[in-house]
Amino acid sequence: MEEIFITEQELEYFTDIPNVVCEPTVPYKSQMSFAEAVKACNGITLEQFSRNIDEAIRRLIPNP
């Protein structure tokens, strides 16, 4: 087996692992509510999805 030598700088680099990988670059902003996050990604809530499904079923199978 071949011996591998590393410098003190390399040893420090590989053993000194930072606790934080990246500091935030923007100030902390309060988290969005669920409704705001849904609107931000053009999504719909479970309640809206349920209403849409009910409406679609009623259109396909109308009540007599």
PQR file of N, CA, C, O and H, with PARSE charges and radii, in Angstrom:
ATOM      1  N   MET A   1       0.840  -1.176   0.000 -0.4000 1.5000
ATOM      2  CA  MET A   1       0.000   0.000   0.000 -0.0000 2.0000
ATOM      3  C   MET A   1       0.885   1.239   0.000  0.5500 1.7000
ATOM      4  O   MET A   1       1.864   1.328   0.742 -0.5500 1.4000
ATOM      5  N   GLU A   2       0.525   2.171  -0.833 -0.4000 1.5000
ATOM      6  CA  GLU A   2       1.312   3.387  -0.991 -0.0000 2.0000
ATOM      7  C   GLU A   2       0.935   4.402   0.088  0.5500 1.7000
ATOM      8  O   GLU A   2      -0.243   4.607   0.378 -0.5500 1.4000
ATOM      9  H   GLU A   2      -0.270   2.099  -1.435  0.4000 1.0000
ATOM     10  N   GLU A   3       1.944   5.026   0.670 -0.4000 1.5000
ATOM     11  CA  GLU A   3       1.686   6.050   1.674 -0.0000 2.0000
ATOM     12  C   GLU A   3       1.306   7.351   0.983  0.5500 1.7000
ATOM     13  O   GLU A   3       1.865   7.711  -0.054 -0.5500 1.4000
ATOM     14  H   GLU A   3       2.901   4.859   0.434  0.4000 1.0000
ATOM     15  N   ILE A   4       0.349   8.044   1.576 -0.4000 1.5000
ATOM     16  CA  ILE A   4      -0.082   9.336   1.045 -0.0000 2.0000
ATOM     17  C   ILE A   4       0.206  10.390   2.104  0.5500 1.7000
ATOM     18  O   ILE A   4      -0.164  10.234   3.268 -0.5500 1.4000
ATOM     19  H   ILE A   4      -0.105   7.751   2.418  0.4000 1.0000
ATOM     20  N   PHE A   5       0.858  11.442   1.698 -0.4000 1.5000
ATOM     21  CA  PHE A   5       1.176  12.530   2.605 -0.0000 2.0000
ATOM     22  C   PHE A   5       0.337  13.747   2.234  0.5500 1.7000
ATOM     23  O   PHE A   5       0.156  14.065   1.059 -0.5500 1.4000
ATOM     24  H   PHE A   5       1.159  11.569   0.753  0.4000 1.0000
ATOM     25  N   ILE A   6      -0.174  14.426   3.273 -0.4000 1.5000
ATOM     26  CA  ILE A   6      -0.902  15.675   3.042 -0.0000 2.0000
ATOM     27  C   ILE A   6      -0.288  16.758   3.908  0.5500 1.7000
ATOM     28  O   ILE A   6       0.340  16.480   4.930 -0.5500 1.4000
ATOM     29  H   ILE A   6      -0.026  14.167   4.228  0.4000 1.0000
ATOM     30  N   THR A   7      -0.480  17.978   3.488 -0.4000 1.5000
ATOM     31  CA  THR A   7       0.074  19.109   4.246 -0.0000 2.0000
ATOM     32  C   THR A   7      -0.849  19.434   5.412  0.5500 1.7000
ATOM     33  O   THR A   7      -1.973  18.937   5.489 -0.5500 1.4000
ATOM     34  H   THR A   7      -0.990  18.204   2.659  0.4000 1.0000
ATOM     35  N   GLU A   8      -0.362  20.268   6.311 -0.4000 1.5000
ATOM     36  CA  GLU A   8      -1.183  20.695   7.444 -0.0000 2.0000
ATOM     37  C   GLU A   8      -2.394  21.480   6.955  0.5500 1.7000
ATOM     38  O   GLU A   8      -3.477  21.371   7.531 -0.5500 1.4000
ATOM     39  H   GLU A   8       0.551  20.671   6.249  0.4000 1.0000
ATOM     40  N   GLN A   9      -2.221  22.263   5.908 -0.4000 1.5000
ATOM     41  CA  GLN A   9      -3.339  23.034   5.355 -0.0000 2.0000
ATOM     42  C   GLN A   9      -4.417  22.105   4.804  0.5500 1.7000
ATOM     43  O   GLN A   9      -5.608  22.342   5.005 -0.5500 1.4000
ATOM     44  H   GLN A   9      -1.341  22.352   5.440  0.4000 1.0000
ATOM     45  N   GLU A  10      -4.003  21.064   4.120 -0.4000 1.5000
ATOM     46  CA  GLU A  10      -4.975  20.107   3.588 -0.0000 2.0000
ATOM     47  C   GLU A  10      -5.691  19.383   4.729  0.5500 1.7000
ATOM     48  O   GLU A  10      -6.901  19.162   4.665 -0.5500 1.4000
ATOM     49  H   GLU A  10      -3.035  20.872   3.957  0.4000 1.0000
ATOM     50  N   LEU A  11      -4.945  19.014   5.770 -0.4000 1.5000
ATOM     51  CA  LEU A  11      -5.546  18.353   6.918 -0.0000 2.0000
ATOM     52  C   LEU A  11      -6.580  19.255   7.581  0.5500 1.7000
ATOM     53  O   LEU A  11      -7.671  18.807   7.932 -0.5500 1.4000
ATOM     54  H   LEU A  11      -3.962  19.194   5.822  0.4000 1.0000
ATOM     55  N   GLU A  12      -6.233  20.521   7.749 -0.4000 1.5000
ATOM     56  CA  GLU A  12      -7.166  21.478   8.351 -0.0000 2.0000
ATOM     57  C   GLU A  12      -8.395  21.647   7.466  0.5500 1.7000
ATOM     58  O   GLU A  12      -9.515  21.727   7.970 -0.5500 1.4000
ATOM     59  H   GLU A  12      -5.347  20.885   7.465  0.4000 1.0000
ATOM     60  N   TYR A  13      -8.199  21.701   6.166 -0.4000 1.5000
ATOM     61  CA  TYR A  13      -9.315  21.864   5.227 -0.0000 2.0000
ATOM     62  C   TYR A  13     -10.291  20.696   5.339  0.5500 1.7000
ATOM     63  O   TYR A  13     -11.504  20.905   5.336 -0.5500 1.4000
ATOM     64  H   TYR A  13      -7.289  21.636   5.757  0.4000 1.0000
ATOM     65  N   PHE A  14      -9.785  19.485   5.436 -0.4000 1.5000
ATOM     66  CA  PHE A  14     -10.648  18.309   5.470 -0.0000 2.0000
ATOM     67  C   PHE A  14     -11.246  18.017   6.844  0.5500 1.7000
ATOM     68  O   PHE A  14     -12.245  17.304   6.940 -0.5500 1.4000
ATOM     69  H   PHE A  14      -8.799  19.315   5.438  0.4000 1.0000
ATOM     70  N   THR A  15     -10.653  18.554   7.900 -0.4000 1.5000
ATOM     71  CA  THR A  15     -11.164  18.262   9.241 -0.0000 2.0000
ATOM     72  C   THR A  15     -11.939  19.412   9.859  0.5500 1.7000
ATOM     73  O   THR A  15     -12.714  19.188  10.789 -0.5500 1.4000
ATOM     74  H   THR A  15      -9.841  19.133   7.821  0.4000 1.0000
ATOM     75  N   ASP A  16     -11.758  20.630   9.378 -0.4000 1.5000
ATOM     76  CA  ASP A  16     -12.458  21.785   9.933 -0.0000 2.0000
ATOM     77  C   ASP A  16     -13.733  22.022   9.120  0.5500 1.7000
ATOM     78  O   ASP A  16     -13.745  22.826   8.188 -0.5500 1.4000
ATOM     79  H   ASP A  16     -11.128  20.812   8.622  0.4000 1.0000
ATOM     80  N   ILE A  17     -14.798  21.317   9.483 -0.4000 1.5000
ATOM     81  CA  ILE A  17     -16.057  21.411   8.753 -0.0000 2.0000
ATOM     82  C   ILE A  17     -16.891  22.525   9.374  0.5500 1.7000
ATOM     83  O   ILE A  17     -17.153  22.498  10.577 -0.5500 1.4000
ATOM     84  H   ILE A  17     -14.788  20.665  10.241  0.4000 1.0000
ATOM     85  N   PRO A  18     -17.312  23.503   8.574 -0.5600 1.5000
ATOM     86  CA  PRO A  18     -18.096  24.615   9.142  0.2800 2.0000
ATOM     87  C   PRO A  18     -19.490  24.149   9.551  0.5500 1.7000
ATOM     88  O   PRO A  18     -20.048  23.220   8.966 -0.5500 1.4000
ATOM     89  N   ASN A  19     -20.041  24.813  10.568 -0.4000 1.5000
ATOM     90  CA  ASN A  19     -21.406  24.499  11.008 -0.0000 2.0000
ATOM     91  C   ASN A  19     -22.432  25.048  10.023  0.5500 1.7000
ATOM     92  O   ASN A  19     -23.485  24.444   9.822 -0.5500 1.4000
ATOM     93  H   ASN A  19     -19.588  25.567  11.043  0.4000 1.0000
ATOM     94  N   VAL A  20     -22.134  26.175   9.418 -0.4000 1.5000
ATOM     95  CA  VAL A  20     -23.050  26.810   8.471 -0.0000 2.0000
ATOM     96  C   VAL A  20     -22.383  26.817   7.106  0.5500 1.7000
ATOM     97  O   VAL A  20     -21.266  27.310   6.948 -0.5500 1.4000
ATOM     98  H   VAL A  20     -21.279  26.666   9.581  0.4000 1.0000
ATOM     99  N   VAL A  21     -23.073  26.269   6.131 -0.4000 1.5000
ATOM    100  CA  VAL A  21     -22.487  26.208   4.797 -0.0000 2.0000
ATOM    101  C   VAL A  21     -22.580  27.553   4.111  0.5500 1.7000
ATOM    102  O   VAL A  21     -21.625  27.996   3.473 -0.5500 1.4000
ATOM    103  H   VAL A  21     -23.980  25.869   6.259  0.4000 1.0000
ATOM    104  N   CYS A  22     -23.720  28.203   4.236 -0.4000 1.5000
ATOM    105  CA  CYS A  22     -23.918  29.476   3.548 -0.0000 2.0000
ATOM    106  C   CYS A  22     -24.716  30.411   4.452  0.5500 1.7000
ATOM    107  O   CYS A  22     -25.759  30.036   4.988 -0.5500 1.4000
ATOM    108  H   CYS A  22     -24.496  27.843   4.754  0.4000 1.0000
ATOM    109  N   GLU A  23     -24.225  31.594   4.609 -0.4000 1.5000
ATOM    110  CA  GLU A  23     -24.954  32.596   5.372 -0.0000 2.0000
ATOM    111  C   GLU A  23     -26.062  33.179   4.496  0.5500 1.7000
ATOM    112  O   GLU A  23     -25.869  33.316   3.288 -0.5500 1.4000
ATOM    113  H   GLU A  23     -23.378  31.898   4.174  0.4000 1.0000
ATOM    114  N   PRO A  24     -27.212  33.523   5.068 -0.5600 1.5000
ATOM    115  CA  PRO A  24     -28.264  34.130   4.256  0.2800 2.0000
ATOM    116  C   PRO A  24     -27.807  35.470   3.701  0.5500 1.7000
ATOM    117  O   PRO A  24     -27.159  36.247   4.402 -0.5500 1.4000
ATOM    118  N   THR A  25     -28.139  35.740   2.452 -0.4000 1.5000
ATOM    119  CA  THR A  25     -27.711  36.986   1.816 -0.0000 2.0000
ATOM    120  C   THR A  25     -28.763  38.066   1.918  0.5500 1.7000
ATOM    121  O   THR A  25     -28.481  39.231   1.639 -0.5500 1.4000
ATOM    122  H   THR A  25     -28.665  35.109   1.883  0.4000 1.0000
ATOM    123  N   VAL A  26     -29.963  37.704   2.310 -0.4000 1.5000
ATOM    124  CA  VAL A  26     -31.034  38.682   2.471 -0.0000 2.0000
ATOM    125  C   VAL A  26     -31.547  38.612   3.901  0.5500 1.7000
ATOM    126  O   VAL A  26     -31.446  37.568   4.545 -0.5500 1.4000
ATOM    127  H   VAL A  26     -30.192  36.757   2.536  0.4000 1.0000
ATOM    128  N   PRO A  27     -32.087  39.698   4.395 -0.5600 1.5000
ATOM    129  CA  PRO A  27     -32.618  39.661   5.759  0.2800 2.0000
ATOM    130  C   PRO A  27     -33.767  38.662   5.872  0.5500 1.7000
ATOM    131  O   PRO A  27     -34.476  38.399   4.901 -0.5500 1.4000
ATOM    132  N   TYR A  28     -33.935  38.123   7.050 -0.4000 1.5000
ATOM    133  CA  TYR A  28     -34.989  37.137   7.280 -0.0000 2.0000
ATOM    134  C   TYR A  28     -36.342  37.778   7.057  0.5500 1.7000
ATOM    135  O   TYR A  28     -36.614  38.868   7.558 -0.5500 1.4000
ATOM    136  H   TYR A  28     -33.359  38.337   7.839  0.4000 1.0000
ATOM    137  N   LYS A  29     -37.179  37.104   6.311 -0.4000 1.5000
ATOM    138  CA  LYS A  29     -38.529  37.571   6.042 -0.0000 2.0000
ATOM    139  C   LYS A  29     -39.483  36.571   6.684  0.5500 1.7000
ATOM    140  O   LYS A  29     -39.261  35.361   6.626 -0.5500 1.4000
ATOM    141  H   LYS A  29     -36.958  36.218   5.904  0.4000 1.0000
ATOM    142  N   SER A  30     -40.523  37.076   7.284 -0.4000 1.5000
ATOM    143  CA  SER A  30     -41.456  36.162   7.935 -0.0000 2.0000
ATOM    144  C   SER A  30     -41.993  35.154   6.927  0.5500 1.7000
ATOM    145  O   SER A  30     -42.176  35.472   5.752 -0.5500 1.4000
ATOM    146  H   SER A  30     -40.704  38.059   7.331  0.4000 1.0000
ATOM    147  N   GLN A  31     -42.240  33.956   7.392 -0.4000 1.5000
ATOM    148  CA  GLN A  31     -42.689  32.903   6.496 -0.0000 2.0000
ATOM    149  C   GLN A  31     -44.098  33.194   6.006  0.5500 1.7000
ATOM    150  O   GLN A  31     -44.912  33.803   6.701 -0.5500 1.4000
ATOM    151  H   GLN A  31     -42.092  33.698   8.347  0.4000 1.0000
ATOM    152  N   MET A  32     -44.360  32.736   4.782 -0.4000 1.5000
ATOM    153  CA  MET A  32     -45.677  32.914   4.202 -0.0000 2.0000
ATOM    154  C   MET A  32     -46.662  31.954   4.857  0.5500 1.7000
ATOM    155  O   MET A  32     -46.289  30.891   5.353 -0.5500 1.4000
ATOM    156  H   MET A  32     -43.699  32.241   4.217  0.4000 1.0000
ATOM    157  N   SER A  33     -47.903  32.349   4.844 -0.4000 1.5000
ATOM    158  CA  SER A  33     -48.931  31.421   5.287 -0.0000 2.0000
ATOM    159  C   SER A  33     -49.119  30.383   4.182  0.5500 1.7000
ATOM    160  O   SER A  33     -48.633  30.555   3.064 -0.5500 1.4000
ATOM    161  H   SER A  33     -48.206  33.213   4.441  0.4000 1.0000
ATOM    162  N   PHE A  34     -49.824  29.316   4.507 -0.4000 1.5000
ATOM    163  CA  PHE A  34     -50.048  28.265   3.512 -0.0000 2.0000
ATOM    164  C   PHE A  34     -50.808  28.823   2.313  0.5500 1.7000
ATOM    165  O   PHE A  34     -50.472  28.521   1.168 -0.5500 1.4000
ATOM    166  H   PHE A  34     -50.219  29.176   5.415  0.4000 1.0000
ATOM    167  N   ALA A  35     -51.829  29.634   2.574 -0.4000 1.5000
ATOM    168  CA  ALA A  35     -52.627  30.197   1.480 -0.0000 2.0000
ATOM    169  C   ALA A  35     -51.766  31.067   0.574  0.5500 1.7000
ATOM    170  O   ALA A  35     -51.911  31.009  -0.647 -0.5500 1.4000
ATOM    171  H   ALA A  35     -52.102  29.879   3.504  0.4000 1.0000
ATOM    172  N   GLU A  36     -50.873  31.872   1.146 -0.4000 1.5000
ATOM    173  CA  GLU A  36     -49.985  32.711   0.342 -0.0000 2.0000
ATOM    174  C   GLU A  36     -49.025  31.865  -0.493  0.5500 1.7000
ATOM    175  O   GLU A  36     -48.751  32.185  -1.650 -0.5500 1.4000
ATOM    176  H   GLU A  36     -50.756  31.919   2.138  0.4000 1.0000
ATOM    177  N   ALA A  37     -48.515  30.781   0.101 -0.4000 1.5000
ATOM    178  CA  ALA A  37     -47.603  29.905  -0.632 -0.0000 2.0000
ATOM    179  C   ALA A  37     -48.320  29.229  -1.790  0.5500 1.7000
ATOM    180  O   ALA A  37     -47.744  29.064  -2.865 -0.5500 1.4000
ATOM    181  H   ALA A  37     -48.737  30.521   1.041  0.4000 1.0000
ATOM    182  N   VAL A  38     -49.575  28.835  -1.581 -0.4000 1.5000
ATOM    183  CA  VAL A  38     -50.355  28.211  -2.650 -0.0000 2.0000
ATOM    184  C   VAL A  38     -50.557  29.195  -3.789  0.5500 1.7000
ATOM    185  O   VAL A  38     -50.397  28.839  -4.956 -0.5500 1.4000
ATOM    186  H   VAL A  38     -50.043  28.969  -0.708  0.4000 1.0000
ATOM    187  N   LYS A  39     -50.909  30.435  -3.456 -0.4000 1.5000
ATOM    188  CA  LYS A  39     -51.122  31.457  -4.487 -0.0000 2.0000
ATOM    189  C   LYS A  39     -49.817  31.763  -5.222  0.5500 1.7000
ATOM    190  O   LYS A  39     -49.827  32.005  -6.429 -0.5500 1.4000
ATOM    191  H   LYS A  39     -51.040  30.724  -2.508  0.4000 1.0000
ATOM    192  N   ALA A  40     -48.702  31.752  -4.504 -0.4000 1.5000
ATOM    193  CA  ALA A  40     -47.409  32.079  -5.105 -0.0000 2.0000
ATOM    194  C   ALA A  40     -47.004  31.075  -6.174  0.5500 1.7000
ATOM    195  O   ALA A  40     -46.323  31.437  -7.133 -0.5500 1.4000
ATOM    196  H   ALA A  40     -48.694  31.556  -3.524  0.4000 1.0000
ATOM    197  N   CYS A  41     -47.412  29.821  -6.024 -0.4000 1.5000
ATOM    198  CA  CYS A  41     -47.039  28.812  -7.014 -0.0000 2.0000
ATOM    199  C   CYS A  41     -48.204  28.447  -7.930  0.5500 1.7000
ATOM    200  O   CYS A  41     -48.185  27.411  -8.595 -0.5500 1.4000
ATOM    201  H   CYS A  41     -47.966  29.527  -5.245  0.4000 1.0000
ATOM    202  N   ASN A  42     -49.213  29.309  -7.957 -0.4000 1.5000
ATOM    203  CA  ASN A  42     -50.393  29.097  -8.806 -0.0000 2.0000
ATOM    204  C   ASN A  42     -51.055  27.766  -8.521  0.5500 1.7000
ATOM    205  O   ASN A  42     -51.536  27.102  -9.440 -0.5500 1.4000
ATOM    206  H   ASN A  42     -49.229  30.151  -7.418  0.4000 1.0000
ATOM    207  N   GLY A  43     -51.086  27.371  -7.273 -0.4000 1.5000
ATOM    208  CA  GLY A  43     -51.714  26.116  -6.879 -0.0000 2.0000
ATOM    209  C   GLY A  43     -53.103  26.353  -6.336  0.5500 1.7000
ATOM    210  O   GLY A  43     -53.568  27.490  -6.263 -0.5500 1.4000
ATOM    211  H   GLY A  43     -50.696  27.910  -6.526  0.4000 1.0000
ATOM    212  N   ILE A  44     -53.762  25.279  -5.958 -0.4000 1.5000
ATOM    213  CA  ILE A  44     -55.071  25.378  -5.329 -0.0000 2.0000
ATOM    214  C   ILE A  44     -55.042  24.575  -4.036  0.5500 1.7000
ATOM    215  O   ILE A  44     -54.256  23.640  -3.877 -0.5500 1.4000
ATOM    216  H   ILE A  44     -53.385  24.355  -6.018  0.4000 1.0000
ATOM    217  N   THR A  45     -55.911  24.962  -3.129 -0.4000 1.5000
ATOM    218  CA  THR A  45     -55.986  24.254  -1.852 -0.0000 2.0000
ATOM    219  C   THR A  45     -56.781  22.969  -2.026  0.5500 1.7000
ATOM    220  O   THR A  45     -57.431  22.766  -3.051 -0.5500 1.4000
ATOM    221  H   THR A  45     -56.549  25.721  -3.258  0.4000 1.0000
ATOM    222  N   LEU A  46     -56.727  22.118  -1.037 -0.4000 1.5000
ATOM    223  CA  LEU A  46     -57.479  20.870  -1.065 -0.0000 2.0000
ATOM    224  C   LEU A  46     -58.982  21.138  -1.126  0.5500 1.7000
ATOM    225  O   LEU A  46     -59.716  20.422  -1.806 -0.5500 1.4000
ATOM    226  H   LEU A  46     -56.198  22.283  -0.205  0.4000 1.0000
ATOM    227  N   GLU A  47     -59.434  22.165  -0.417 -0.4000 1.5000
ATOM    228  CA  GLU A  47     -60.857  22.517  -0.434 -0.0000 2.0000
ATOM    229  C   GLU A  47     -61.298  22.935  -1.830  0.5500 1.7000
ATOM    230  O   GLU A  47     -62.358  22.518  -2.297 -0.5500 1.4000
ATOM    231  H   GLU A  47     -58.837  22.746   0.136  0.4000 1.0000
ATOM    232  N   GLN A  48     -60.485  23.762  -2.505 -0.4000 1.5000
ATOM    233  CA  GLN A  48     -60.811  24.200  -3.858 -0.0000 2.0000
ATOM    234  C   GLN A  48     -60.798  23.011  -4.813  0.5500 1.7000
ATOM    235  O   GLN A  48     -61.657  22.912  -5.689 -0.5500 1.4000
ATOM    236  H   GLN A  48     -59.624  24.101  -2.125  0.4000 1.0000
ATOM    237  N   PHE A  49     -59.840  22.119  -4.653 -0.4000 1.5000
ATOM    238  CA  PHE A  49     -59.773  20.926  -5.493 -0.0000 2.0000
ATOM    239  C   PHE A  49     -61.037  20.086  -5.312  0.5500 1.7000
ATOM    240  O   PHE A  49     -61.601  19.583  -6.284 -0.5500 1.4000
ATOM    241  H   PHE A  49     -59.143  22.200  -3.941  0.4000 1.0000
ATOM    242  N   SER A  50     -61.475  19.938  -4.067 -0.4000 1.5000
ATOM    243  CA  SER A  50     -62.677  19.166  -3.772 -0.0000 2.0000
ATOM    244  C   SER A  50     -63.892  19.801  -4.432  0.5500 1.7000
ATOM    245  O   SER A  50     -64.715  19.097  -5.016 -0.5500 1.4000
ATOM    246  H   SER A  50     -61.017  20.347  -3.277  0.4000 1.0000
ATOM    247  N   ARG A  51     -64.017  21.127  -4.347 -0.4000 1.5000
ATOM    248  CA  ARG A  51     -65.139  21.823  -4.991 -0.0000 2.0000
ATOM    249  C   ARG A  51     -65.103  21.634  -6.499  0.5500 1.7000
ATOM    250  O   ARG A  51     -66.139  21.419  -7.128 -0.5500 1.4000
ATOM    251  H   ARG A  51     -63.348  21.699  -3.872  0.4000 1.0000
ATOM    252  N   ASN A  52     -63.894  21.717  -7.088 -0.4000 1.5000
ATOM    253  CA  ASN A  52     -63.766  21.543  -8.543 -0.0000 2.0000
ATOM    254  C   ASN A  52     -64.175  20.138  -8.971  0.5500 1.7000
ATOM    255  O   ASN A  52     -64.847  19.973  -9.990 -0.5500 1.4000
ATOM    256  H   ASN A  52     -63.052  21.892  -6.578  0.4000 1.0000
ATOM    257  N   ILE A  53     -63.782  19.135  -8.212 -0.4000 1.5000
ATOM    258  CA  ILE A  53     -64.142  17.753  -8.530 -0.0000 2.0000
ATOM    259  C   ILE A  53     -65.658  17.561  -8.419  0.5500 1.7000
ATOM    260  O   ILE A  53     -66.278  16.959  -9.296 -0.5500 1.4000
ATOM    261  H   ILE A  53     -63.236  19.269  -7.385  0.4000 1.0000
ATOM    262  N   ASP A  54     -66.251  18.079  -7.335 -0.4000 1.5000
ATOM    263  CA  ASP A  54     -67.709  17.961  -7.169 -0.0000 2.0000
ATOM    264  C   ASP A  54     -68.448  18.612  -8.332  0.5500 1.7000
ATOM    265  O   ASP A  54     -69.408  18.049  -8.858 -0.5500 1.4000
ATOM    266  H   ASP A  54     -65.748  18.568  -6.623  0.4000 1.0000
ATOM    267  N   GLU A  55     -68.001  19.788  -8.727 -0.4000 1.5000
ATOM    268  CA  GLU A  55     -68.643  20.490  -9.843 -0.0000 2.0000
ATOM    269  C   GLU A  55     -68.497  19.705 -11.144  0.5500 1.7000
ATOM    270  O   GLU A  55     -69.446  19.614 -11.922 -0.5500 1.4000
ATOM    271  H   GLU A  55     -67.221  20.245  -8.300  0.4000 1.0000
ATOM    272  N   ALA A  56     -67.330  19.144 -11.382 -0.4000 1.5000
ATOM    273  CA  ALA A  56     -67.103  18.363 -12.595 -0.0000 2.0000
ATOM    274  C   ALA A  56     -67.989  17.115 -12.616  0.5500 1.7000
ATOM    275  O   ALA A  56     -68.532  16.756 -13.661 -0.5500 1.4000
ATOM    276  H   ALA A  56     -66.559  19.217 -10.749  0.4000 1.0000
ATOM    277  N   ILE A  57     -68.134  16.460 -11.470 -0.4000 1.5000
ATOM    278  CA  ILE A  57     -69.002  15.271 -11.395 -0.0000 2.0000
ATOM    279  C   ILE A  57     -70.448  15.653 -11.639  0.5500 1.7000
ATOM    280  O   ILE A  57     -71.165  14.938 -12.338 -0.5500 1.4000
ATOM    281  H   ILE A  57     -67.693  16.752 -10.621  0.4000 1.0000
ATOM    282  N   ARG A  58     -70.892  16.774 -11.072 -0.4000 1.5000
ATOM    283  CA  ARG A  58     -72.274  17.224 -11.282 -0.0000 2.0000
ATOM    284  C   ARG A  58     -72.545  17.524 -12.748  0.5500 1.7000
ATOM    285  O   ARG A  58     -73.642  17.270 -13.245 -0.5500 1.4000
ATOM    286  H   ARG A  58     -70.309  17.355 -10.504  0.4000 1.0000
ATOM    287  N   ARG A  59     -71.540  18.070 -13.448 -0.4000 1.5000
ATOM    288  CA  ARG A  59     -71.718  18.353 -14.870 -0.0000 2.0000
ATOM    289  C   ARG A  59     -71.791  17.072 -15.693  0.5500 1.7000
ATOM    290  O   ARG A  59     -72.534  17.003 -16.672 -0.5500 1.4000
ATOM    291  H   ARG A  59     -70.649  18.276 -13.045  0.4000 1.0000
ATOM    292  N   LEU A  60     -71.032  16.072 -15.305 -0.4000 1.5000
ATOM    293  CA  LEU A  60     -71.040  14.809 -16.030 -0.0000 2.0000
ATOM    294  C   LEU A  60     -72.272  13.967 -15.713  0.5500 1.7000
ATOM    295  O   LEU A  60     -72.842  13.328 -16.598 -0.5500 1.4000
ATOM    296  H   LEU A  60     -70.428  16.129 -14.509  0.4000 1.0000
ATOM    297  N   ILE A  61     -72.678  13.971 -14.442 -0.4000 1.5000
ATOM    298  CA  ILE A  61     -73.816  13.171 -14.004 -0.0000 2.0000
ATOM    299  C   ILE A  61     -74.812  14.103 -13.311  0.5500 1.7000
ATOM    300  O   ILE A  61     -74.813  14.208 -12.084 -0.5500 1.4000
ATOM    301  H   ILE A  61     -72.214  14.490 -13.723  0.4000 1.0000
ATOM    302  N   PRO A  62     -75.646  14.771 -14.081 -0.5600 1.5000
ATOM    303  CA  PRO A  62     -76.596  15.708 -13.450  0.2800 2.0000
ATOM    304  C   PRO A  62     -77.637  14.960 -12.625  0.5500 1.7000
ATOM    305  O   PRO A  62     -77.965  13.809 -12.912 -0.5500 1.4000
ATOM    306  N   ASN A  63     -78.146  15.623 -11.608 -0.4000 1.5000
ATOM    307  CA  ASN A  63     -79.205  15.030 -10.771 -0.0000 2.0000
ATOM    308  C   ASN A  63     -80.497  15.007 -11.580  0.5500 1.7000
ATOM    309  O   ASN A  63     -80.782  15.967 -12.296 -0.5500 1.4000
ATOM    310  H   ASN A  63     -77.879  16.558 -11.375  0.4000 1.0000
ATOM    311  N   PRO A  64     -81.303  13.918 -11.486 -0.5600 1.5000
ATOM    312  CA  PRO A  64     -82.578  13.841 -12.242  0.2800 2.0000
ATOM    313  C   PRO A  64     -83.628  14.788 -11.708  0.5500 1.7000
ATOM    314  O   PRO A  64     -84.740  14.837 -12.234 -0.5500 1.4000
TER
END
